[in-house]
Amino acid sequence: MDWKVCLATFGTIILAELGDKTQLAAIMMTCKTARPLSVFVGAVAALTIVTLLGVVFGEGLMRIVPEHLLKNVAAGVFIVIGVLMLIGRM
């Protein structure tokens, strides 16, 4: 296992997930049900499956599309989303 990649992935995802709708949904479910352990187990299972799907999809995509093209497309999509968000706030 490449621990540098593992830690970089951990850091990136934990920063991206803090305060997002997934965390808010877990907070709301805990408040609604008063069952924090059940909410935790359900959230971990869901995030594990979603992450597995992302990794499997990403691995398959890398076999078909060159890495440099994927990076450029991803960068372009992020720029478009950022511009749309900026316009929506004006």
Summary of the structure (lengths in Angstrom):
residues: 90
radius of gyration: 16.9
end to end distance: 45.7
largest distance: 47.6
contacts: 174
relative contact order: 0.05
helix: 89%
strand: 0%
